[in-house]
Amino acid sequence: MGRIFEVRKATMFARWDRMAKQFTRIGKEIVIAVKAGGPDPTTNPALRRCVQNAKSVNMPKDRVEAAIKRAMGKEASNYDEILYEGYGPHGVAILVETATDNHVRTVANVKSHFNKGGGTMGTSGSVSFQFKKMGVFKLKPDHLDIESLELELIDYGLEEMGESTDDEGNNIVVLRCAFVDFGKLQKALEDKGITPISAELEWIPTTTVPVTDAQAEEVSKLIERLEQDEDVTKVFHNMG
């Protein structure tokens, strides 16, 4: 097992602003999961993943339960997940995941963010070929036999496993698998009694663009604009 170097994050939110954004994102994901597979986490793997991720960002249990209940109501919004692609300053590729109930509003806002941030919004497929969609699981290293676990999980789709740190500098173990193996690896961890800190689908860049600190700050301003949009759930980039 080696060390996984994750692409530099460009999150500039204050702690509470970031938490509120995470709650909103997970709330939308819960609605999507419930509408697709029902309100019972034990029989709905997507919802089970949402609940795990809610715990990882300290989302209150009553808020999670309220989101599930709201998703079951007739007046619940129907969110569509749409991926937008573009380039930021200095040739940095950017993918923008959204969950929206108004396509016209969202595409207009995302395009405006790119333009005002010195970037250019592209067409479908213009950027995504530079990324690989993968399942990403983050685990606490405590009480894990890392070497044995790595060997066991290869049969369930594990492609990469390594050490990293979270936003607060705590040591974590990161597992990555192909998108199609996400459910299989999720179940394998559950069968072993391992509850991930988080389990996400992420776009991992296959190559990165080296930038100076000044250039990184410029790109980060665009990413910040995108992340603050109410319809944007996640932003990925290949800034090295």
Rosetta silent file (secondary structure, phi, psi, omega in degrees, C-alpha in Angstrom):
SEQUENCE: MGRIFEVRKATMFARWDRMAKQFTRIGKEIVIAVKAGGPDPTTNPALRRCVQNAKSVNMPKDRVEAAIKRAMGKEASNYDEILYEGYGPHGVAILVETATDNHVRTVANVKSHFNKGGGTMGTSGSVSFQFKKMGVFKLKPDHLDIESLELELIDYGLEEMGESTDDEGNNIVVLRCAFVDFGKLQKALEDKGITPISAELEWIPTTTVPVTDAQAEEVSKLIERLEQDEDVTKVFHNMG
SCORE:     score description
SCORE:     0.000 S_00000001
   1 L     0.000  128.588  179.490    0.000    0.000    0.000 S_00000001
   2 E  -104.074 -163.805  178.191    1.369    3.357   -1.009 S_00000001
   3 E  -103.167  130.183  177.806    0.389    6.918   -0.365 S_00000001
   4 L   -93.170  118.640  176.860   -2.479    8.381   -2.359 S_00000001
   5 L   -95.526  107.907 -179.116   -1.880   11.997   -3.238 S_00000001
   6 L   -81.990  148.179 -179.500   -5.253   13.556   -3.826 S_00000001
   7 L   -58.548  138.361 -177.383   -5.546   16.534   -6.133 S_00000001
   8 L   -52.599  130.930  179.465   -5.230   19.781   -4.217 S_00000001
   9 L   -87.445  146.249 -178.227   -8.597   20.952   -2.998 S_00000001
  10 L  -119.112   42.697  179.751   -9.619   24.526   -3.582 S_00000001
  11 L   -85.136  125.645 -176.518  -12.326   24.897   -0.981 S_00000001
  12 L  -117.373    7.361 -178.011  -12.330   28.371    0.548 S_00000001
  13 L   -66.218  150.629  165.735  -15.533   28.275    2.560 S_00000001
  14 L   -66.346  159.296 -173.092  -15.579   29.094    6.219 S_00000001
  15 H   -54.884  -46.461 -175.004  -16.239   25.954    8.251 S_00000001
  16 H   -73.364  -34.506  175.361  -19.926   26.599    8.841 S_00000001
  17 H   -62.793  -41.074  179.901  -20.604   27.689    5.247 S_00000001
  18 H   -65.538  -40.817  179.923  -18.962   24.474    4.051 S_00000001
  19 H   -64.547  -42.795  179.247  -21.019   22.392    6.454 S_00000001
  20 H   -61.994  -39.724  178.278  -24.274   24.022    5.333 S_00000001
  21 H   -64.641  -41.420  179.287  -23.359   23.311    1.713 S_00000001
  22 H   -64.241  -40.389  178.350  -22.622   19.673    2.539 S_00000001
  23 H   -61.499  -42.980  179.784  -25.960   19.319    4.309 S_00000001
  24 H   -63.649  -43.858  179.722  -27.766   20.708    1.260 S_00000001
  25 H   -61.686  -48.689 -178.270  -25.888   18.382   -1.101 S_00000001
  26 H   -65.985  -35.353  177.264  -26.564   15.295    0.980 S_00000001
  27 H   -59.727  -41.849  177.189  -30.201   16.319    1.385 S_00000001
  28 H   -67.188  -40.595  179.597  -30.609   16.344   -2.390 S_00000001
  29 H   -63.371  -35.710  177.325  -28.787   13.019   -2.696 S_00000001
  30 H   -63.937  -44.208  178.890  -31.175   11.525   -0.147 S_00000001
  31 H   -59.416  -46.296 -179.862  -34.176   12.685   -2.174 S_00000001
  32 H   -62.310  -43.221 -177.789  -32.719   11.161   -5.352 S_00000001
  33 H   -66.783  -42.997 -179.137  -31.879    7.892   -3.582 S_00000001
  34 H   -65.076  -43.211 -179.643  -35.287    7.537   -1.921 S_00000001
  35 H   -64.935  -30.552 -178.143  -37.183    8.207   -5.136 S_00000001
  36 H   -85.138  -34.618 -172.098  -35.064    5.615   -6.942 S_00000001
  37 H  -134.552    6.565  177.631  -34.927    2.859   -4.322 S_00000001
  38 L    95.344  169.124 -171.528  -37.277    3.556   -1.434 S_00000001
  39 L   -90.367    3.030 -176.547  -36.905    4.940    2.114 S_00000001
  40 L  -100.215  111.202 -178.316  -35.330    1.924    3.833 S_00000001
  41 L   -60.368  -27.085 -177.579  -31.508    2.137    4.027 S_00000001
  42 L   -68.959  -25.085  179.761  -31.225   -1.601    4.678 S_00000001
  43 L  -112.636    0.911 -177.995  -32.616   -2.394    1.214 S_00000001
  44 L  -124.774   95.033 -176.989  -31.422    0.737   -0.590 S_00000001
  45 H   -58.939  -36.277 -179.925  -27.606    0.821   -0.940 S_00000001
  46 H   -64.760  -41.655  178.148  -27.630    4.348   -2.404 S_00000001
  47 H   -68.834  -37.620  177.870  -29.574    5.675    0.575 S_00000001
  48 H   -60.321  -40.232  177.461  -27.325    3.745    2.961 S_00000001
  49 H   -64.187  -41.648  179.176  -24.339    5.505    1.394 S_00000001
  50 H   -61.068  -42.082 -179.539  -26.058    8.885    1.830 S_00000001
  51 H   -65.325  -40.372  176.662  -26.693    8.183    5.505 S_00000001
  52 H   -60.596  -45.229 -178.265  -23.034    7.209    6.005 S_00000001
  53 H   -67.524  -32.708  176.603  -21.884   10.412    4.325 S_00000001
  54 H   -62.423  -41.736  177.937  -24.305   12.449    6.437 S_00000001
  55 H   -63.156  -36.675 -175.907  -22.661   11.032    9.563 S_00000001
  56 H   -66.609  -23.881  178.752  -19.208   11.906    8.211 S_00000001
  57 L  -108.602   15.714  176.796  -20.103   15.620    8.081 S_00000001
  58 L    60.934   35.286  175.340  -22.016   15.527   11.396 S_00000001
  59 L   -71.824  124.970 -176.609  -25.398   16.098    9.765 S_00000001
  60 L   -55.985  142.545 -178.260  -27.998   15.760   12.560 S_00000001
  61 H   -59.587  -38.686 -178.814  -29.992   12.528   12.539 S_00000001
  62 H   -66.944  -28.858  177.887  -33.307   14.395   12.658 S_00000001
  63 H   -72.966  -36.385  176.319  -32.309   16.343    9.557 S_00000001
  64 H   -64.501  -46.758 -179.771  -31.513   13.097    7.732 S_00000001
  65 H   -63.168  -36.736  178.502  -34.843   11.615    8.771 S_00000001
  66 H   -65.728  -38.475  179.130  -36.638   14.790    7.686 S_00000001
  67 H   -65.539  -40.010  178.400  -34.999   14.590    4.249 S_00000001
  68 H   -64.909  -43.985  179.748  -36.122   10.962    3.853 S_00000001
  69 H   -64.293  -41.016 -179.974  -39.669   11.857    4.892 S_00000001
  70 H   -64.097  -37.180 -179.043  -39.697   14.867    2.573 S_00000001
  71 H   -65.149  -26.559 -178.510  -38.552   12.696   -0.343 S_00000001
  72 H   -82.961  -11.957 -178.265  -41.579   10.447    0.161 S_00000001
  73 L   -77.078  156.246 -178.215  -44.023   13.346   -0.090 S_00000001
  74 L   -68.789  -24.910 -176.542  -45.955   14.188   -3.236 S_00000001
  75 L   -93.614    6.154 -179.566  -44.586   17.718   -3.283 S_00000001
  76 L   -64.791  139.734  178.883  -40.919   16.698   -3.145 S_00000001
  77 L   -66.798  146.851  173.787  -38.777   18.215   -5.871 S_00000001
  78 L   -99.844  112.358 -178.033  -37.529   15.966   -8.628 S_00000001
  79 L   -97.599  135.515  172.575  -33.816   16.541   -9.022 S_00000001
  80 E  -106.085  137.227  177.695  -31.882   15.618  -12.138 S_00000001
  81 E   -93.510  119.592 -175.929  -28.142   15.056  -11.880 S_00000001
  82 E  -127.671  136.329  178.847  -26.318   16.834  -14.709 S_00000001
  83 E  -103.382  126.814  176.131  -22.579   17.071  -15.380 S_00000001
  84 E  -111.329  148.512 -175.195  -21.162   20.264  -16.893 S_00000001
  85 E  -127.963  151.464  178.325  -17.662   20.545  -18.313 S_00000001
  86 E  -177.594 -178.486  177.795  -15.273   23.386  -18.977 S_00000001
  87 E  -120.452  138.109  173.704  -11.853   24.891  -18.608 S_00000001
  88 L   -92.302 -172.250  175.619  -10.682   27.313  -15.978 S_00000001
  89 H   -58.929  149.782  174.444   -7.758   29.718  -16.259 S_00000001
  90 H    65.400   25.639  173.536   -4.388   28.251  -17.322 S_00000001
  91 H    74.631   17.950  178.844   -5.932   25.214  -19.029 S_00000001
  92 L   -77.994  125.165  179.490   -7.221   23.559  -15.861 S_00000001
  93 E   -78.831  138.801 -176.823  -10.028   21.101  -16.660 S_00000001
  94 E  -134.252  132.319  173.044  -13.127   21.385  -14.474 S_00000001
  95 E  -113.884  136.019 -176.119  -16.135   19.096  -14.036 S_00000001
  96 E  -123.297  111.608  175.845  -19.234   20.413  -12.288 S_00000001
  97 E   -89.329  134.820  179.813  -21.795   17.999  -10.855 S_00000001
  98 E  -130.722  156.776  170.263  -25.242   19.456  -10.250 S_00000001
  99 E  -130.500  112.020 -169.479  -28.584   18.326   -8.858 S_00000001
 100 E  -136.535  150.961  172.101  -31.311   20.580  -10.184 S_00000001
 101 L  -109.242   10.416  179.027  -35.046   20.958  -10.576 S_00000001
 102 L  -149.719   94.084 -174.759  -34.588   23.719  -13.166 S_00000001
 103 H   -61.400  -41.651 -176.206  -32.218   22.946  -16.045 S_00000001
 104 H   -61.230  -46.177  179.013  -32.488   26.380  -17.649 S_00000001
 105 H   -61.362  -44.468 -174.145  -31.503   28.179  -14.458 S_00000001
 106 H   -66.995  -47.362 -178.425  -28.619   25.830  -13.739 S_00000001
 107 H   -63.992  -37.486  178.748  -26.957   25.882  -17.148 S_00000001
 108 H   -64.909  -42.829 -179.094  -27.228   29.689  -17.274 S_00000001
 109 H   -66.822  -44.817 -178.940  -25.670   30.046  -13.821 S_00000001
 110 H   -62.515  -42.830  178.708  -22.835   27.583  -14.487 S_00000001
 111 H   -62.243  -39.910  179.018  -22.001   29.302  -17.787 S_00000001
 112 H   -64.933  -40.287  179.206  -21.989   32.680  -16.034 S_00000001
 113 H   -62.832  -43.914  178.162  -19.630   31.386  -13.336 S_00000001
 114 H   -60.146  -47.923 -176.517  -17.189   30.100  -15.950 S_00000001
 115 H   -63.344  -45.565 -177.867  -17.266   33.383  -17.880 S_00000001
 116 H   -72.548  -22.037 -179.834  -16.868   35.613  -14.820 S_00000001
 117 L   -94.896   11.091  177.231  -14.130   33.380  -13.417 S_00000001
 118 L    80.102   19.702  179.645  -11.970   33.567  -16.537 S_00000001
 119 L  -113.766 -172.755  179.757  -12.936   30.140  -17.810 S_00000001
 120 E  -138.786  126.968  177.190  -14.879   28.669  -20.695 S_00000001
 121 E   -79.017  135.028 -177.333  -17.800   26.268  -20.489 S_00000001
 122 L  -107.714 -176.345  178.220  -17.430   23.339  -22.881 S_00000001
 123 L   -92.998  168.767  179.989  -19.672   20.745  -24.469 S_00000001
 124 L   -60.327  127.320  179.668  -20.385   17.263  -23.179 S_00000001
 125 L    92.364   -6.394 -176.651  -17.258   15.119  -23.472 S_00000001
 126 L   -75.260  -18.750 -176.356  -14.880   18.043  -23.978 S_00000001
 127 L  -128.395  -34.952 -170.827  -13.263   17.608  -20.555 S_00000001
 128 H   -61.026  -21.720  178.856  -14.487   14.379  -18.958 S_00000001
 129 H   -65.922  -14.405  178.703  -12.116   12.233  -21.048 S_00000001
 130 H   -90.110    4.969 -179.010   -9.322   13.580  -18.840 S_00000001
 131 E  -129.639  162.658  174.924  -10.929   12.031  -15.754 S_00000001
 132 E  -126.932  124.577  179.906  -11.953    8.583  -14.581 S_00000001
 133 E   -78.214  123.478 -174.565  -15.138    8.135  -12.568 S_00000001
 134 E  -136.093  154.267  169.313  -14.316    6.032   -9.525 S_00000001
 135 E   -82.253  134.498 -177.855  -15.771    4.921   -6.243 S_00000001
 136 E  -127.577  118.069  178.905  -13.819    6.426   -3.358 S_00000001
 137 E  -112.670  134.341  177.619  -14.071    5.058    0.172 S_00000001
 138 E  -115.969  127.305 -175.460  -12.344    6.700    3.127 S_00000001
 139 E  -121.207  152.482  168.508  -11.675    4.627    6.235 S_00000001
 140 L   -78.332  133.997 -176.202  -10.254    5.214    9.676 S_00000001
 141 L   -74.507  -11.773 -175.925   -7.003    3.215    9.896 S_00000001
 142 L   -59.972  132.856  173.542   -7.602    2.176   13.512 S_00000001
 143 L    64.031   19.976  177.729   -7.791   -1.585   14.112 S_00000001
 144 L  -105.112  135.464  170.545   -7.426   -2.426   10.410 S_00000001
 145 L   -89.306   90.967 -168.995   -5.002   -5.010    9.072 S_00000001
 146 H   -59.140  -46.163 -176.167   -4.269   -2.923    5.995 S_00000001
 147 H   -64.332  -43.705  179.305   -2.194   -5.457    4.056 S_00000001
 148 H   -66.254  -40.825 -179.474   -4.685   -8.295    4.519 S_00000001
 149 H   -62.741  -41.512  179.982   -7.620   -6.024    3.713 S_00000001
 150 H   -60.611  -44.956  179.967   -5.996   -4.876    0.497 S_00000001
 151 H   -64.508  -39.935 -178.197   -5.489   -8.460   -0.699 S_00000001
 152 H   -68.525  -35.929 -173.679   -9.046   -9.448    0.218 S_00000001
 153 H   -83.096  -12.547  177.731  -10.679   -6.481   -1.510 S_00000001
 154 H   -57.943  -36.561  179.697   -8.927   -6.943   -4.854 S_00000001
 155 H   -69.079  -12.311 -178.343  -11.509   -9.622   -5.660 S_00000001
 156 H  -110.353   17.079  173.331  -14.241   -7.024   -5.119 S_00000001
 157 L   103.103    0.991  179.327  -12.906   -4.424   -7.522 S_00000001
 158 E   -59.735  127.605  177.984  -10.301   -2.579   -5.472 S_00000001
 159 E  -109.319  -38.254 -179.015   -7.903   -0.758   -7.822 S_00000001
 160 E  -138.286  143.339  175.707   -6.002    1.589   -5.519 S_00000001
 161 E  -147.093  130.228 -177.369   -5.459    1.710   -1.788 S_00000001
 162 E  -163.336  174.486  179.678   -3.263    4.136    0.058 S_00000001
 163 E   -91.246  149.485  175.389   -2.750    6.483    2.955 S_00000001
 164 E  -156.507 -170.006  175.488   -3.827   10.097    2.961 S_00000001
 165 E  -133.342  152.638  177.306   -5.062   12.789    5.351 S_00000001
 166 L   -86.870 -174.024 -176.514   -8.422   14.498    5.721 S_00000001
 167 L   -63.489  -20.484 -178.811   -9.057   18.254    5.775 S_00000001
 168 L  -101.402    7.831  176.508   -8.120   18.381    9.442 S_00000001
 169 L    86.527    7.120  178.648   -4.852   16.475    9.024 S_00000001
 170 L   -79.462  143.713  178.635   -6.064   13.150   10.422 S_00000001
 171 E   -70.022  136.148  176.333   -4.674    9.970    8.881 S_00000001
 172 E  -138.477  164.494  173.774   -7.123    8.051    6.695 S_00000001
 173 E  -111.738  129.751 -177.493   -7.039    5.116    4.299 S_00000001
 174 E  -110.806  127.574  176.224   -8.411    5.756    0.801 S_00000001
 175 E  -112.750  139.147  176.755   -9.801    2.985   -1.399 S_00000001
 176 E  -129.712  141.231  177.346  -10.624    3.476   -5.073 S_00000001
 177 E  -141.334  165.276  175.704  -12.498    1.236   -7.466 S_00000001
 178 E   -64.052  152.528 -179.650  -14.030    1.504  -10.925 S_00000001
 179 H   -52.264  -42.503 -176.144  -17.476    3.080  -11.067 S_00000001
 180 H   -69.574  -18.043 -178.629  -19.077   -0.242  -12.038 S_00000001
 181 H   -99.029    5.386 -174.767  -17.574   -1.963   -8.958 S_00000001
 182 H   -56.987  -51.765 -178.147  -18.789    0.613   -6.434 S_00000001
 183 H   -62.355  -38.076 -179.517  -21.713   -1.448   -5.124 S_00000001
 184 H   -65.516  -43.171  179.950  -19.634   -4.619   -4.948 S_00000001
 185 H   -71.519  -36.172  176.737  -16.879   -2.982   -2.904 S_00000001
 186 H   -59.351  -45.501 -179.668  -19.417   -1.236   -0.690 S_00000001
 187 H   -66.958  -37.689  179.062  -21.050   -4.575    0.142 S_00000001
 188 H   -61.223  -41.572  177.973  -17.667   -6.230    0.763 S_00000001
 189 H   -65.646  -42.092  178.943  -16.814   -3.584    3.360 S_00000001
 190 H   -61.978  -42.581 -179.426  -20.232   -3.970    4.981 S_00000001
 191 H   -63.172  -26.519  179.221  -19.832   -7.748    5.134 S_00000001
 192 L   -90.828    3.320  179.057  -16.540   -7.229    6.949 S_00000001
 193 L    73.821   23.104 -179.052  -18.183   -4.903    9.443 S_00000001
 194 L  -102.398  119.847  177.578  -16.248   -1.871    8.196 S_00000001
 195 L  -101.539  114.313 -179.127  -18.168    1.409    8.096 S_00000001
 196 L   -65.105  153.901  170.137  -16.448    3.990    5.876 S_00000001
 197 L   -63.402  -43.222  176.562  -16.044    7.584    6.953 S_00000001
 198 E  -153.337  156.612  177.300  -17.479    8.392    3.535 S_00000001
 199 E  -139.362  111.606 -172.254  -18.304    6.621    0.295 S_00000001
 200 E  -131.686  159.549  167.972  -18.468    8.796   -2.799 S_00000001
 201 E  -101.788  122.083 -175.417  -18.366    8.670   -6.572 S_00000001
 202 E  -130.023  155.173  174.588  -15.641   11.037   -7.730 S_00000001
 203 E   -96.259  110.396 -177.467  -13.997   12.092  -10.970 S_00000001
 204 E   -97.775  124.400 -179.219  -10.272   11.379  -10.582 S_00000001
 205 E   -67.704  139.103  177.286   -7.975   13.146  -13.077 S_00000001
 206 L   -82.862  -24.397  173.464   -5.753   10.881  -15.169 S_00000001
 207 L  -140.930  156.101  179.410   -3.239   13.715  -15.597 S_00000001
 208 L  -119.226  157.637  178.901   -2.762   16.990  -13.751 S_00000001
 209 E  -104.361  117.042  179.160   -1.881   20.501  -14.863 S_00000001
 210 L   -70.829  135.098  179.574    0.985   22.056  -12.899 S_00000001
 211 L  -135.280  154.323  174.199    0.246   25.586  -11.702 S_00000001
 212 L   -78.775  169.602  178.060    2.040   28.205   -9.638 S_00000001
 213 H   -60.303  -39.811 -179.935    0.575   29.402   -6.353 S_00000001
 214 H   -66.302  -41.063  178.352   -0.647   32.581   -8.044 S_00000001
 215 H   -67.475  -38.967  178.749   -2.290   30.605  -10.847 S_00000001
 216 H   -61.769  -38.933  179.292   -3.826   28.191   -8.344 S_00000001
 217 H   -64.740  -36.785  178.819   -5.402   31.104   -6.489 S_00000001
 218 H   -65.940  -45.645  178.334   -6.925   32.346   -9.743 S_00000001
 219 H   -65.196  -38.126 -178.229   -8.398   28.938  -10.552 S_00000001
 220 H   -62.235  -32.273  178.789   -9.575   28.562   -6.967 S_00000001
 221 H   -65.406  -38.411  176.305  -11.671   31.702   -7.250 S_00000001
 222 H   -67.010  -44.471  179.542  -13.594   30.132  -10.145 S_00000001
 223 H   -61.167  -39.260  178.645  -14.017   26.870   -8.243 S_00000001
 224 H   -62.761  -42.948  177.740  -15.287   28.824   -5.246 S_00000001
 225 H   -57.589  -46.396 -178.559  -17.868   30.588   -7.419 S_00000001
 226 H   -64.948  -44.078 -176.814  -19.086   27.249   -8.738 S_00000001
 227 H   -64.654  -27.053 -178.019  -19.177   25.573   -5.318 S_00000001
 228 L   -81.981  -10.702  178.675  -21.309   28.351   -3.873 S_00000001
 229 L   -68.021  137.157 -174.679  -24.054   27.870   -6.483 S_00000001
 230 L   -64.995  -24.295 -178.631  -27.143   26.287   -4.911 S_00000001
 231 L   -91.539  -12.316 -177.888  -27.479   23.694   -7.698 S_00000001
 232 E   -84.079  129.119  179.204  -23.834   22.594   -7.680 S_00000001
 233 E  -100.031  -41.709 -179.504  -23.076   19.505   -5.592 S_00000001
 234 E  -148.796  150.507  175.500  -19.395   18.852   -6.361 S_00000001
 235 E  -127.799  130.562  178.899  -16.582   20.367   -8.416 S_00000001
 236 E  -120.012  149.120 -178.613  -13.596   18.363   -9.679 S_00000001
 237 E  -147.871  167.222  178.092  -10.441   19.676  -11.326 S_00000001
 238 L  -115.737   30.906  176.863   -7.047   18.505  -12.518 S_00000001
 239 E   -72.393  125.230 -176.789   -4.976   21.270  -10.979 S_00000001
 240 L   -88.003    0.000    0.000   -1.747   19.761   -9.714 S_00000001
